[in-house]
């Protein structure tokens, strides 16, 4: 099951003291095209010091991907344990967050801590998902290509930072 609508683009938005932030309209449009839920699922990204974000439809697809991975690797003695760990991380360590009519969410404190999100949130489209970064961490990450870092620098310059 391929997702027809993909997340792309970038934006930098302010996060207030209570963790409220506006999710960019171009990302919300993808969520709404994929389904009726005005909900975002947030989880700690598996490789980066960022949050992974997606819609509930992708969460169901992610579960199917993990099931297929287990079937492929089930001859390995550690396959079941690896599967259990991945499903716990994918679903136990995630939170669903609704957004209001203006696109605002409240970042849950644990997710905010896991992503080290402070006063700014950098939103980056990543195809089936999107990422939410602290822009300072994005710029400091050696695994992020310079061309992508230029996007973050541009977004910061737009805000006079």
C-alpha atoms as a printed R data frame, in Angstrom:
    type eleno elety resid chain resno       x       y      z
1   ATOM     1    CA   UNK     A     1   0.000   0.000  0.000
2   ATOM     2    CA   UNK     A     2   1.833   3.106 -1.209
3   ATOM     3    CA   UNK     A     3   0.880   6.473  0.159
4   ATOM     4    CA   UNK     A     4  -0.344   8.714 -2.621
5   ATOM     5    CA   UNK     A     5   0.406  12.063 -0.970
6   ATOM     6    CA   UNK     A     6   3.899  12.788  0.335
7   ATOM     7    CA   UNK     A     7   5.277  15.356  2.757
8   ATOM     8    CA   UNK     A     8   7.664  17.830  1.163
9   ATOM     9    CA   UNK     A     9   8.959  21.308  1.876
10  ATOM    10    CA   UNK     A    10  10.263  23.093  4.940
11  ATOM    11    CA   UNK     A    11   9.245  25.782  7.407
12  ATOM    12    CA   UNK     A    12  10.438  27.306 10.654
13  ATOM    13    CA   UNK     A    13   7.832  28.190 13.280
14  ATOM    14    CA   UNK     A    14   7.960  29.612 16.780
15  ATOM    15    CA   UNK     A    15   7.190  27.436 19.798
16  ATOM    16    CA   UNK     A    16   5.706  29.225 22.793
17  ATOM    17    CA   UNK     A    17   6.400  28.510 26.474
18  ATOM    18    CA   UNK     A    18   3.492  26.036 26.638
19  ATOM    19    CA   UNK     A    19   4.799  24.090 23.638
20  ATOM    20    CA   UNK     A    20   2.237  25.405 21.157
21  ATOM    21    CA   UNK     A    21   3.390  25.521 17.553
22  ATOM    22    CA   UNK     A    22   1.633  25.906 14.231
23  ATOM    23    CA   UNK     A    23   2.091  22.975 11.857
24  ATOM    24    CA   UNK     A    24   2.652  24.397  8.356
25  ATOM    25    CA   UNK     A    25  -0.400  24.326  6.088
26  ATOM    26    CA   UNK     A    26   1.405  22.338  3.374
27  ATOM    27    CA   UNK     A    27   1.948  19.496  5.867
28  ATOM    28    CA   UNK     A    28  -1.603  19.616  7.241
29  ATOM    29    CA   UNK     A    29  -2.967  19.399  3.689
30  ATOM    30    CA   UNK     A    30  -1.183  16.073  3.179
31  ATOM    31    CA   UNK     A    31  -2.580  14.722  6.466
32  ATOM    32    CA   UNK     A    32  -6.088  15.762  5.461
33  ATOM    33    CA   UNK     A    33  -5.737  14.256  1.964
34  ATOM    34    CA   UNK     A    34  -4.703  10.943  3.501
35  ATOM    35    CA   UNK     A    35  -7.667  10.733  5.878
36  ATOM    36    CA   UNK     A    36 -10.217  12.495  8.039
37  ATOM    37    CA   UNK     A    37  -8.189  12.711 11.239
38  ATOM    38    CA   UNK     A    38  -6.831  16.134 12.137
39  ATOM    39    CA   UNK     A    39  -4.205  14.331 14.147
40  ATOM    40    CA   UNK     A    40  -0.441  14.052 14.013
41  ATOM    41    CA   UNK     A    41   1.510  11.156 15.479
42  ATOM    42    CA   UNK     A    42   4.838  12.221 17.010
43  ATOM    43    CA   UNK     A    43   7.703   9.873 17.882
44  ATOM    44    CA   UNK     A    44  11.420  10.158 18.527
45  ATOM    45    CA   UNK     A    45  13.213   9.699 15.205
46  ATOM    46    CA   UNK     A    46  15.136   6.406 15.072
47  ATOM    47    CA   UNK     A    47  18.420   7.890 13.801
48  ATOM    48    CA   UNK     A    48  18.316  11.643 14.358
49  ATOM    49    CA   UNK     A    49  17.934  13.917 17.368
50  ATOM    50    CA   UNK     A    50  14.540  14.983 16.040
51  ATOM    51    CA   UNK     A    51  10.903  13.999 16.043
52  ATOM    52    CA   UNK     A    52   9.317  11.928 13.329
53  ATOM    53    CA   UNK     A    53   5.766  13.006 12.518
54  ATOM    54    CA   UNK     A    54   3.048  11.419 10.430
55  ATOM    55    CA   UNK     A    55  -0.667  10.825 10.158
56  ATOM    56    CA   UNK     A    56  -2.607   7.862 11.647
57  ATOM    57    CA   UNK     A    57  -2.837   6.231  8.179
58  ATOM    58    CA   UNK     A    58   0.948   6.002  8.057
59  ATOM    59    CA   UNK     A    59   1.012   4.505 11.576
60  ATOM    60    CA   UNK     A    60  -1.091   1.590 10.302
61  ATOM    61    CA   UNK     A    61   1.196   1.213  7.295
62  ATOM    62    CA   UNK     A    62   4.242   1.274  9.583
63  ATOM    63    CA   UNK     A    63   2.772  -1.618 11.570
64  ATOM    64    CA   UNK     A    64   2.360  -3.637  8.359
65  ATOM    65    CA   UNK     A    65   5.976  -2.894  7.381
66  ATOM    66    CA   UNK     A    66   7.195  -4.185 10.750
67  ATOM    67    CA   UNK     A    67   5.074  -7.328 10.365
68  ATOM    68    CA   UNK     A    68   6.558  -7.991  6.909
69  ATOM    69    CA   UNK     A    69  10.055  -7.422  8.272
70  ATOM    70    CA   UNK     A    70   9.436 -10.024 10.981
71  ATOM    71    CA   UNK     A    71   8.190 -12.525  8.389
72  ATOM    72    CA   UNK     A    72  11.320 -11.941  6.329
73  ATOM    73    CA   UNK     A    73  13.672 -12.328  9.298
74  ATOM    74    CA   UNK     A    74  11.804 -14.938 11.342
75  ATOM    75    CA   UNK     A    75  14.528 -17.545 10.793
76  ATOM    76    CA   UNK     A    76  16.835 -15.448 12.955
77  ATOM    77    CA   UNK     A    77  16.696 -16.387 16.667
78  ATOM    78    CA   UNK     A    78  16.629 -12.706 17.632
79  ATOM    79    CA   UNK     A    79  13.946 -11.714 15.106
80  ATOM    80    CA   UNK     A    80  11.030 -11.791 17.544
81  ATOM    81    CA   UNK     A    81  12.898  -9.751 20.166
82  ATOM    82    CA   UNK     A    82  13.972  -7.207 17.534
83  ATOM    83    CA   UNK     A    83  10.372  -7.022 16.314
84  ATOM    84    CA   UNK     A    84   9.078  -6.434 19.851
85  ATOM    85    CA   UNK     A    85  11.640  -3.687 20.456
86  ATOM    86    CA   UNK     A    86  10.815  -1.930 17.193
87  ATOM    87    CA   UNK     A    87   7.056  -2.089 17.751
88  ATOM    88    CA   UNK     A    88   7.474  -0.771 21.299
89  ATOM    89    CA   UNK     A    89   9.524   2.144 19.999
90  ATOM    90    CA   UNK     A    90   7.190   2.763 17.067
91  ATOM    91    CA   UNK     A    91   3.945   2.652 19.017
92  ATOM    92    CA   UNK     A    92   4.653   2.790 22.759
93  ATOM    93    CA   UNK     A    93   6.960   5.779 22.458
94  ATOM    94    CA   UNK     A    94   4.673   7.843 20.234
95  ATOM    95    CA   UNK     A    95   1.870  10.285 20.954
96  ATOM    96    CA   UNK     A    96  -1.133  11.377 18.928
97  ATOM    97    CA   UNK     A    97  -1.675  15.123 18.938
98  ATOM    98    CA   UNK     A    98  -4.749  16.831 17.463
99  ATOM    99    CA   UNK     A    99  -4.432  20.178 15.738
100 ATOM   100    CA   UNK     A   100  -6.974  22.982 15.865
101 ATOM   101    CA   UNK     A   101  -8.560  24.892 12.973
102 ATOM   102    CA   UNK     A   102  -5.521  27.182 12.717
103 ATOM   103    CA   UNK     A   103  -3.132  24.220 12.648
104 ATOM   104    CA   UNK     A   104  -1.741  24.588 16.152
105 ATOM   105    CA   UNK     A   105  -0.645  21.629 18.227
106 ATOM   106    CA   UNK     A   106   0.715  21.420 21.733
107 ATOM   107    CA   UNK     A   107   3.966  19.484 21.708
108 ATOM   108    CA   UNK     A   108   3.703  16.962 24.550
109 ATOM   109    CA   UNK     A   109   6.436  17.594 27.157
110 ATOM   110    CA   UNK     A   110   8.053  14.176 26.629
111 ATOM   111    CA   UNK     A   111   8.184  14.631 22.854
112 ATOM   112    CA   UNK     A   112   9.535  18.135 23.303
113 ATOM   113    CA   UNK     A   113  12.249  16.734 25.552
114 ATOM   114    CA   UNK     A   114  13.071  13.833 23.207
115 ATOM   115    CA   UNK     A   115  13.429  16.177 20.228
116 ATOM   116    CA   UNK     A   116  15.058  18.920 22.311
117 ATOM   117    CA   UNK     A   117  12.603  21.363 20.761
118 ATOM   118    CA   UNK     A   118  13.008  24.815 22.286
119 ATOM   119    CA   UNK     A   119  11.735  28.168 20.977
120 ATOM   120    CA   UNK     A   120  11.808  27.217 17.279
121 ATOM   121    CA   UNK     A   121  10.694  24.132 15.353
122 ATOM   122    CA   UNK     A   122  12.095  23.324 11.919
123 ATOM   123    CA   UNK     A   123   9.656  21.227  9.873
124 ATOM   124    CA   UNK     A   124  11.205  19.160  7.069
125 ATOM   125    CA   UNK     A   125   9.202  16.993  4.661
126 ATOM   126    CA   UNK     A   126  10.594  13.467  4.294
127 ATOM   127    CA   UNK     A   127   8.194  11.717  1.917
128 ATOM   128    CA   UNK     A   128   5.930   9.391  3.897
129 ATOM   129    CA   UNK     A   129   6.698  11.332  7.095
130 ATOM   130    CA   UNK     A   130   8.025  14.706  8.147
131 ATOM   131    CA   UNK     A   131  10.537  15.662 10.801
132 ATOM   132    CA   UNK     A   132  10.468  18.289 13.518
133 ATOM   133    CA   UNK     A   133  13.880  19.574 14.556
134 ATOM   134    CA   UNK     A   134  15.488  22.064 16.853
135 ATOM   135    CA   UNK     A   135  17.218  24.089 14.085
136 ATOM   136    CA   UNK     A   136  20.438  24.324 16.134
137 ATOM   137    CA   UNK     A   137  20.653  20.524 16.310
138 ATOM   138    CA   UNK     A   138  19.848  20.243 12.599
139 ATOM   139    CA   UNK     A   139  22.731  22.572 11.725
140 ATOM   140    CA   UNK     A   140  25.105  20.776 14.117
141 ATOM   141    CA   UNK     A   141  24.326  17.242 12.870
142 ATOM   142    CA   UNK     A   142  27.241  15.905 10.808
143 ATOM   143    CA   UNK     A   143  24.878  13.487  9.016
144 ATOM   144    CA   UNK     A   144  22.805  16.269  7.446
145 ATOM   145    CA   UNK     A   145  24.038  17.319  3.974
146 ATOM   146    CA   UNK     A   146  25.136  20.939  3.592
147 ATOM   147    CA   UNK     A   147  22.459  21.611  0.966
148 ATOM   148    CA   UNK     A   148  19.791  20.765  3.536
149 ATOM   149    CA   UNK     A   149  21.538  22.852  6.176
150 ATOM   150    CA   UNK     A   150  21.323  25.764  3.721
151 ATOM   151    CA   UNK     A   151  17.528  25.430  3.886
152 ATOM   152    CA   UNK     A   152  17.641  25.760  7.674
153 ATOM   153    CA   UNK     A   153  19.986  28.748  7.434
154 ATOM   154    CA   UNK     A   154  17.646  30.394  4.940
155 ATOM   155    CA   UNK     A   155  14.622  29.815  7.203
156 ATOM   156    CA   UNK     A   156  16.526  31.343 10.132
157 ATOM   157    CA   UNK     A   157  17.582  34.343  8.005
158 ATOM   158    CA   UNK     A   158  13.934  34.887  7.003
159 ATOM   159    CA   UNK     A   159  13.227  35.430 10.700
160 ATOM   160    CA   UNK     A   160  16.237  37.688 11.164
161 ATOM   161    CA   UNK     A   161  18.140  35.073 13.163
